[in-house]
Amino acid sequence: MKGCQAPANSTFAQTLKAGGRDAITFGIAFIFLYLSIGMVGAAQALTLSQTMATTLLIFSTPLQFLLIQNYNDGWLLIPIILALNARFVLLSATLAPHLKHTSTRKILASLVLLTPSIFTACITRFKHEKSFPFAYFIGVGAPIFALSIICTYVGFIAGAGFASPVIAAAMTMLLPLQFTALAGKHWPHYMEVSSYWLGFIGAPLLVLLFKDYNLLITPFVIGGLIVMIENTCTRQGTVIQ
């Protein structure tokens, strides 16, 4: 009996390790993002427990910044929170078929790990490797989540010690690098890679149109455009990778 279980366990462990290796690609950017969340929490006079709770319970960088910087706005934040969280409905619906054999208890316990970066890593792998999807999801998500918790704590404790031009410049540079890494994960699926450069070109122009709502509306505009192009090409019989 043990001999029969060994190959499955080995494959599960290998998938978990593969997720951990891929987490390195995205984890570097999370270091600076969550150091900054800790710093902003300290600057806004939040307590350590309040700042840590945003990472432990929310784990969504834009939403955390929004709540930490505007927590006095109360109910006025609800429409923005709903708009920001609408993307997770799409992410969850896309992942659901791959996790259909995973128990509801496990999925509910791991929901906090779902972020766009972790989603991208999972979907990219699931296109060519479908075995043990939940193991890979945990392998990618758990190290990044743990790292983010540590960085939030360090950022809060260090506070002004990290508030230097060098750290600010590093944070500014790392987001484009992270998105470049995400785009690289999609290669050679041209339409998916195209969404990144379309965003790169379109976002500075669309901000003039959408102004303060640019971050909420632009992703839907770019995504809708990609879907329209892909559907048009499909109807015309053009093959797109």
Number of C-alpha atoms within 10 A of each C-alpha: 5 6 7 8 9 11 11 12 11 11 14 18 16 16 23 20 17 16 25 21 14 19 20 14 18 21 21 15 21 25 20 22 24 26 26 25 28 32 25 23 26 21 14 14 11 17 12 15 10 14 24 23 15 22 24 18 10 14 20 19 16 13 17 21 19 14 17 21 16 13 15 10 10 9 8 11 15 11 10 14 14 10 11 16 13 12 15 14 9 11 16 14 10 13 17 13 9 17 17 12 11 14 10 11 8 10 15 9 9 15 12 17 23 20 17 14 20 24 19 17 22 25 20 16 19 16 9 8 12 14 14 20 24 23 20 27 25 22 24 30 29 19 18 24 21 12 16 26 23 17 24 30 21 18 26 26 16 15 18 13 11 17 14 9 9 10 15 13 10 13 18 13 12 17 15 13 15 18 17 14 14 21 20 13 19 19 14 11 14 12 16 19 17 16 18 17 14 14 17 13 10 15 19 12 14 17 15 10 12 14 11 10 12 16 15 15 16 20 16 12 15 18 15 13 14 17 15 12 11 17 13 12 13 12 9 9 9 11 9 10 9
